Amino acid sequence: MTDNAHAPSAFALQLVALLPRLRRFGAGLTGSLDAADDLVQSACERALRAPERFTPGTRLDSWMFRIMQNIWIDQRRAAARAGIPATEPETLAALVGEDGRRVTEANLTLERVASAMEALSDDQRAVLAAVCIEGLSYAEASEVLGVPTGTVMSRLFRARRGLAIRLGFLDVAGGGEGD
């Protein structure tokens, strides 16, 4: 016989499924992921204390967004009464958004690097990913890849050189990278 006394309710499971959306909504309201997490927690506590207030057949996400917005408004009003500024300058700067040109240039650069990495040998790509992307030491990469440390070092040198050539950072007249 199983004990269903501690099994989560269907309501709680639906609430858990909404958490990523609630967090995004909270971040939009508060301008901060930390504050969003606090807001989501408060809203979930309120909802779980009184699940009977939710009308079955209606949208749980809308109900939760409304709870979050009400809590947020209450918090802002309380802060205003206490003389606490509504937002910090750092928060306002983060809300301005990103420079579309910089984002586009970064995406194009990322595509060029990915394309250049695909042109490397599998061995070079593996060592480059282990050391440069995952941050493994040469010794750790050696252990993970099952090759001597010297081989990791030489493959990494050739991989970096190959990337530099393919990305136009290094001009080499005649001469290959090998592996």
Buried (B, 14 or more C-beta within 10 A) or exposed (E): EEEEEEEEEEBBEBBEEBEEEBBEBBBEBBBBEEBBBBBBEBBBEBBEEEEEEBEEEEEBBEBBBEBBBEBBEEBBEEEEEEEEEEBEEEBEEBEEEEEEEEEEEEEEEEEBEEEBBEEBBEBBBBBBBBBBEEEBEBEBBBBBBEBEBEBBBBBBEBBBBBBBBBEEEEEEEEEEBEB
